[in-house]
Amino acid sequence: MNVDFIFKIAAIGIVVAVLNQLLQRSGREEQAMMTTIAGLIVVLMMIVTEISNLFDTIKSIFNL
């Protein structure tokens, strides 16, 4: 896992937080919630990919 991966997650979090605040201030709470959920799903998919790579690496190390 690179530091770049952590920066990508942080950047997504910052963008989602700003969008959430802008949408809430303009009275669009439903769209703000959907934006937050979409950001969470994107980050979770990135993490699942990295966990899959981790398990593949562990399997290759122990010849499973």
Residue frames relative to the residue before (quaternion, step in Angstrom):
aa qw qx qy qz dx dy dz
M 1.0000 0.0000 0.0000 0.0000 0.00 0.00 0.00
N 0.2908 -0.7751 0.5443 0.1355 3.52 -0.82 1.04
V 0.6047 -0.5137 0.4549 0.4044 3.50 -1.35 0.19
D 0.5611 0.6098 -0.3803 0.4107 3.58 1.16 -0.58
F 0.6197 0.5526 -0.3352 0.4452 3.57 1.06 -0.79
I 0.6595 0.4963 -0.3007 0.4779 3.58 0.97 -0.86
F 0.6478 0.5108 -0.3183 0.4671 3.58 1.02 -0.77
K 0.6204 0.5335 -0.3446 0.4601 3.60 1.05 -0.70
I 0.6592 0.4942 -0.3080 0.4757 3.57 0.93 -0.87
A 0.6506 0.5091 -0.3162 0.4664 3.59 0.96 -0.81
A 0.6476 0.5144 -0.3215 0.4612 3.60 0.96 -0.82
I 0.6382 0.5069 -0.3287 0.4772 3.59 0.97 -0.80
G 0.6508 0.5249 -0.3137 0.4500 3.57 0.96 -0.84
I 0.6609 0.5007 -0.3068 0.4673 3.58 0.95 -0.83
V 0.6602 0.5032 -0.3109 0.4629 3.58 0.91 -0.89
V 0.6624 0.4965 -0.3080 0.4689 3.58 0.92 -0.88
A 0.6474 0.5212 -0.3255 0.4508 3.60 0.95 -0.81
V 0.6606 0.4936 -0.3111 0.4724 3.59 0.95 -0.84
L 0.6580 0.4985 -0.3129 0.4697 3.58 0.92 -0.87
N 0.6284 0.5412 -0.3304 0.4505 3.55 1.01 -0.81
Q 0.6779 0.4873 -0.2934 0.4658 3.58 0.87 -0.90
L 0.6534 0.5136 -0.3192 0.4554 3.59 0.95 -0.85
L 0.6881 0.4785 -0.2886 0.4628 3.57 0.91 -0.90
Q 0.6490 0.5076 -0.3293 0.4612 3.60 1.00 -0.71
R 0.6508 0.5184 -0.3195 0.4533 3.59 1.00 -0.79
S 0.7096 0.4362 -0.2632 0.4867 3.58 1.10 -0.63
G 0.5945 -0.6265 0.3457 0.3669 3.58 1.26 0.19
R 0.5695 0.5784 -0.3841 0.4400 3.58 1.20 0.36
E 0.0527 -0.8574 0.5119 0.0029 3.55 0.58 1.17
E 0.6358 0.5402 -0.3371 0.4362 3.60 1.02 -0.77
Q 0.6778 0.4739 -0.2896 0.4817 3.57 0.95 -0.86
A 0.6010 0.5470 -0.3537 0.4630 3.59 1.11 -0.61
M 0.6569 0.5001 -0.3051 0.4746 3.57 0.98 -0.83
M 0.6548 0.5053 -0.3135 0.4665 3.59 0.97 -0.81
T 0.6250 0.5282 -0.3331 0.4684 3.59 1.06 -0.71
T 0.6512 0.5088 -0.3092 0.4706 3.56 0.98 -0.84
I 0.6625 0.4969 -0.3043 0.4707 3.58 0.93 -0.85
A 0.6424 0.5188 -0.3244 0.4615 3.59 0.98 -0.79
G 0.6476 0.5094 -0.3132 0.4722 3.59 0.98 -0.80
L 0.6416 0.5214 -0.3143 0.4666 3.56 1.02 -0.81
I 0.6546 0.5069 -0.3125 0.4657 3.59 0.95 -0.82
V 0.6389 0.5240 -0.3311 0.4557 3.59 0.96 -0.80
V 0.6762 0.4836 -0.2924 0.4726 3.57 0.89 -0.92
L 0.6504 0.5141 -0.3222 0.4571 3.60 0.95 -0.81
M 0.6397 0.5095 -0.3323 0.4699 3.59 1.00 -0.71
M 0.6279 0.5195 -0.3363 0.4720 3.59 1.04 -0.71
I 0.6729 0.4946 -0.2951 0.4642 3.58 0.94 -0.87
V 0.6289 0.5326 -0.3369 0.4553 3.60 0.99 -0.78
T 0.6304 0.5265 -0.3310 0.4645 3.58 1.01 -0.75
E 0.6764 0.4838 -0.2963 0.4698 3.58 0.94 -0.85
I 0.6342 0.5123 -0.3332 0.4735 3.60 1.03 -0.69
S 0.6168 0.5344 -0.3370 0.4695 3.57 1.05 -0.71
N 0.6466 0.5023 -0.3138 0.4808 3.58 0.98 -0.80
L 0.6202 0.5424 -0.3351 0.4570 3.59 1.05 -0.75
F 0.6816 0.4797 -0.2937 0.4680 3.59 0.87 -0.91
D 0.6233 0.5260 -0.3394 0.4686 3.60 1.05 -0.71
T 0.6481 0.5130 -0.3109 0.4692 3.57 1.00 -0.79
I 0.6532 0.5055 -0.3105 0.4705 3.58 0.97 -0.84
K 0.6422 0.5178 -0.3235 0.4635 3.59 1.01 -0.80
S 0.6850 0.4749 -0.2981 0.4651 3.58 0.94 -0.78
I 0.6163 0.5428 -0.3521 0.4490 3.60 1.09 -0.61
F 0.7770 0.3302 -0.1728 0.5073 3.57 0.88 -0.93
N 0.4100 -0.7439 0.4402 0.2911 3.61 1.30 0.21
L 0.2904 0.7622 -0.5202 0.2532 3.57 0.80 1.01
